[in-house]
């Protein structure tokens, strides 16, 4: 075996040792827990994976396709949650309909932010470290603005399906998880069709690979990037609605998702929306089983351990380009 193989096996062994308590708890859980508990854990993980898909789609476009490290994306998701809260409280709309109504505003916000980013950093070739600092500043400003406007109290919304569950035999399907999961899958399918079947969508896929060839096809790479980044921010409107449907939110809760969204994006493969779905489902199920068997505190460790193992054996991710 060559040196790379030895390093990969050593990394796998280190991760296994670090996660040994969780793995031991999972072994006992699988063999000694009731069947319906494991079935419900798997279903809860799949529904959680659907939510993670919605949260990560925007990063898959901005980071996976455009190579823009937008660490402020979770901040836009929280902004979407609060706008959903305001519209729902004022007009009594369904949270998901309220978020759909806000999509054009988020699209315009994304286009404006990309234009500032391009003129200030990308055009000057300073889009690496300084661009990262720019998005960190955007995240900080968004969080502080929400704190000043709403305080640090948790906010939540009301809907007919929140608090209701369907029971299919031994499996419980909470609608507050099922509805966001289904709408998330529809959003993913719609974006995949847009990227694969339209000229603009194909140009978005091509812009990170060969901008000169794109110009020869009479497409402006800057305009295409602006459209793509605006779409990535627009998805945060729906993801924010899903988040506040699933749980109450406060301004700093977005920090919990910064690591997860980039982990899912890398695990699925940069630029691959189907890979994002698969990775989100894997992490959702892994977190659910870990929380059930070993406790919630182990869930992030197992998720990132799974990411490291995948990158060790398949650096491009599951469906990477």
C-alpha positions in Angstrom: 0.0 0.0 0.0 1.2 3.5 -0.8 1.6 6.4 1.6 -1.8 7.9 0.8 -3.6 4.6 1.6 -1.8 4.4 4.9 -2.7 8.0 5.8 -6.4 7.3 4.9 -6.5 4.2 7.0 -4.8 6.0 9.9 -7.4 8.8 9.7 -10.2 6.3 9.7 -8.8 4.5 12.7 -8.4 7.8 14.7 -12.0 8.9 13.9 -13.3 5.4 15.0 -11.4 5.7 18.3 -12.7 9.2 19.0 -16.3 8.1 18.2 -15.9 4.8 20.1 -18.4 5.6 22.9 -21.0 6.7 20.3 -20.4 3.6 18.2 -20.7 1.3 21.2 -24.0 3.0 22.2 -25.3 2.7 18.7 -24.4 -1.0 18.7 -26.4 -1.6 21.9 -29.2 0.5 20.6 -29.6 -1.4 17.3 -29.5 -4.8 19.0 -31.5 -4.1 22.1 -33.9 -1.3 21.3 -37.5 -1.9 20.1 -38.1 -2.1 16.4 -40.5 0.8 16.4 -38.0 3.1 18.1 -35.4 2.5 15.3 -38.0 2.9 12.6 -39.1 6.3 14.0 -35.5 7.4 14.4 -34.9 6.6 10.7 -38.0 8.4 9.6 -37.2 11.4 11.8 -33.7 11.5 10.3 -35.1 11.4 6.7 -37.4 14.3 7.5 -34.5 16.2 9.1 -32.5 15.5 6.0 -35.2 17.2 3.9 -34.9 20.3 6.0 -31.1 20.2 5.8 -31.5 20.0 2.0 -33.3 23.3 1.9 -30.8 24.9 4.2 -27.9 23.8 2.1 -29.2 24.4 -1.5 -28.1 28.0 -1.4 -24.6 27.1 -0.3 -24.4 24.4 -2.9 -25.0 27.1 -5.5 -22.8 29.9 -4.1 -19.9 27.8 -2.8 -20.3 24.6 -4.9 -20.8 26.3 -8.3 -19.6 29.9 -7.9 -16.7 29.2 -5.4 -18.0 32.1 -3.2 -17.6 31.2 0.5 -20.9 32.7 1.7 -20.7 32.0 5.4 -23.4 34.5 5.9 -26.0 32.2 4.4 -27.4 30.9 7.7 -27.9 34.6 8.7 -30.1 35.1 5.6 -32.0 32.0 6.7 -32.7 33.5 10.1 -33.7 36.7 8.3 -36.1 34.7 6.3 -37.5 33.2 9.6 -38.1 36.6 11.0 -39.8 38.0 7.9 -42.0 34.9 7.9 -42.8 35.6 11.5 -43.7 39.2 10.8 -45.9 38.5 7.7 -47.6 35.6 9.5 -48.3 37.7 12.6 -49.6 40.7 10.7 -51.6 39.1 7.9 -52.3 35.6 9.1 -50.7 33.9 6.0 -49.4 30.4 6.1 -45.6 30.5 6.9 -44.6 28.8 3.6 -46.8 31.2 1.6 -45.4 34.1 3.4 -41.9 33.0 2.6 -42.8 32.5 -1.1 -44.1 36.1 -1.2 -40.7 37.2 0.2 -38.6 35.4 -2.5 -38.4 38.3 -4.9 -37.1 40.6 -2.1 -34.5 38.0 -1.2 -33.5 37.6 -4.9 -33.0 41.4 -5.2 -31.0 41.4 -1.9 -28.8 38.6 -3.2 -28.2 40.4 -6.5 -27.3 43.6 -4.7 -24.9 41.8 -2.3 -23.1 40.0 -5.2 -22.7 43.4 -7.0 -21.0 44.9 -4.0 -18.9 41.7 -3.6 -17.9 41.8 -7.2 -16.9 45.4 -7.4 -15.1 45.4 -4.0 -13.3 42.0 -4.1 -13.8 39.7 -7.1 -13.0 42.3 -9.8 -9.8 43.2 -8.0 -8.8 39.5 -7.5 -9.2 39.8 -3.7 -12.1 37.4 -3.4 -10.5 34.8 -1.1 -9.6 36.0 2.4 -11.1 39.5 2.1 -14.3 38.1 0.5 -14.6 35.7 3.4 -14.2 38.6 5.9 -16.9 40.5 3.9 -19.5 37.7 4.4 -18.5 37.3 8.0 -19.3 41.0 8.4 -22.7 40.6 6.6 -23.5 37.7 9.0 -22.6 39.9 12.0 -24.6 42.9 10.8 -27.6 40.7 10.1 -27.5 39.1 13.5 -27.0 42.5 15.4 -29.8 44.1 13.4 -32.2 41.3 14.4 -31.2 41.5 18.0 -31.8 45.3 18.0 -35.1 44.8 16.3 -36.5 41.8 18.0 -34.4 41.2 21.1 -33.1 37.7 22.1 -36.5 36.2 22.8 -37.5 33.1 20.8 -40.1 33.7 18.2 -42.5 31.1 16.6 -45.4 30.9 14.2 -48.7 29.2 14.1 -50.1 27.0 11.4 -52.7 24.3 11.2 -50.1 21.5 10.7 -47.8 22.5 13.6 -48.4 20.2 16.5 -50.2 17.6 14.3 -48.9 14.1 13.4 -49.9 11.3 11.1 -49.6 7.8 12.4 -48.7 5.0 10.0 -48.6 1.9 12.0 -45.7 2.3 14.4 -44.3 5.3 12.6 -45.2 8.9 13.6 -44.9 11.6 11.0 -45.0 15.1 12.6 -46.4 17.5 10.0 -44.2 20.3 11.2 -41.3 18.2 9.8 -43.1 16.5 6.9 -44.5 19.6 5.2 -41.1 21.4 5.1 -39.4 18.2 3.9 -41.9 17.8 1.0 -41.7 21.5 -0.1 -37.9 21.3 0.2 -37.8 18.3 -2.2 -40.1 20.3 -4.6 -37.7 23.3 -4.5 -34.7 21.0 -5.2 -36.4 19.4 -8.1 -37.4 22.7 -9.6 -33.9 24.1 -9.3 -32.4 21.0 -10.8 -34.8 21.2 -13.8 -33.9 24.9 -14.1 -30.1 24.2 -14.1 -30.3 21.3 -16.5 -33.0 22.4 -18.9 -32.6 26.2 -19.4 -29.9 28.2 -21.1 -29.4 30.3 -18.0 -29.2 27.3 -15.8 -26.6 25.6 -18.0 -24.7 28.9 -18.1 -24.7 28.9 -14.3 -23.2 25.4 -14.2 -20.6 26.5 -16.8 -19.6 29.8 -15.3 -17.2 28.3 -12.7 -15.5 26.1 -15.3 -14.8 28.2 -18.4 -15.9 31.9 -18.4 -14.2 32.5 -21.8 -16.3 29.8 -23.4 -19.4 31.3 -21.8 -18.6 34.7 -23.3 -18.3 33.0 -26.8 -21.9 31.9 -26.3 -22.9 35.5 -25.9 -23.4 35.2 -22.1 -22.1 37.7 -19.6 -20.3 35.8 -16.8 -20.8 38.5 -14.3 -24.6 38.7 -15.0 -24.8 34.9 -14.8 -23.0 34.9 -11.4 -25.3 37.6 -10.2 -28.4 35.6 -11.1 -27.0 32.4 -9.5 -26.0 34.2 -6.3 -29.4 35.9 -6.1 -31.1 32.5 -6.5 -28.9 31.1 -3.7 -30.1 33.9 -1.4 -33.7 33.5 -2.5 -33.7 29.9 -1.3 -33.0 31.2 2.2 -36.5 32.7 2.4 -38.1 29.3 2.2 -35.4 27.7 4.4 -36.1 30.3 7.0 -39.8 29.5 7.0 -39.0 25.8 7.4 -36.8 26.6 10.3 -39.4 28.6 12.2 -42.0 26.0 11.5 -39.8 23.3 13.0 -38.6 25.2 16.0 -38.7 28.7 17.6 -35.8 30.9 16.5 -33.7 33.7 17.9 -31.1 35.8 16.1 -27.9 33.8 16.9 -29.3 30.3 16.1 -28.0 30.5 12.6 -24.4 29.9 13.9 -25.5 26.3 14.6 -25.9 25.7 10.9 -22.7 27.2 9.5 -20.6 24.0 9.9 -23.5 21.7 8.8 -24.3 23.4 5.5 -20.7 23.4 4.3 -20.3 19.8 5.5 -23.3 18.7 3.6 -22.2 20.7 0.5 -18.7 19.1 0.5 -20.0 15.6 1.4 -22.5 15.6 -1.5 -20.0 17.0 -3.9 -19.4 20.6 -5.0 -22.0 21.8 -7.4 -24.2 18.7 -7.2 -27.8 19.3 -6.1 -28.6 15.5 -6.1 -25.4 15.0 -4.0 -26.6 17.7 -1.6 -29.9 15.7 -1.1 -28.1 12.4 -0.5 -25.6 14.0 1.9 -28.4 15.8 3.8 -30.3 12.6 4.2 -27.2 10.7 5.4 -26.4 13.4 7.9 -30.0 13.7 9.0 -30.4 9.9 9.6 -26.9 9.7 11.3 -27.8 12.5 13.6 -31.2 11.1 14.4 -29.8 7.6 15.3 -27.0 9.1 17.3 -29.3 11.3 19.3 -31.6 8.3 19.9 -28.9 5.9 20.9 -26.0 8.0 22.3 -27.6 11.4 23.1 -28.0 14.6 21.2 -24.5 15.9 22.2 -22.9 13.2 20.1 -24.9 14.0 16.9 -22.6 16.8 15.5 -19.4 14.7 16.2 -20.8 11.7 14.3 -21.9 13.9 11.4 -18.5 15.5 11.0 -16.8 12.1 11.5 -18.9 10.8 8.6 -17.8 13.8 6.5 -14.1 13.2 7.3 -14.4 9.5 6.4 -16.1 10.3 3.1 -13.4 12.8 2.2 -10.7 10.4 3.2 -11.9 7.7 0.8 -13.6 10.0 -1.8 -12.2 13.5 -1.7 -14.6 14.8 -4.4 -17.6 13.9 -2.3 -20.4 11.5 -3.2 -21.3 13.0 -6.5 -18.6 15.6 -6.9 -17.5 17.1 -10.1 
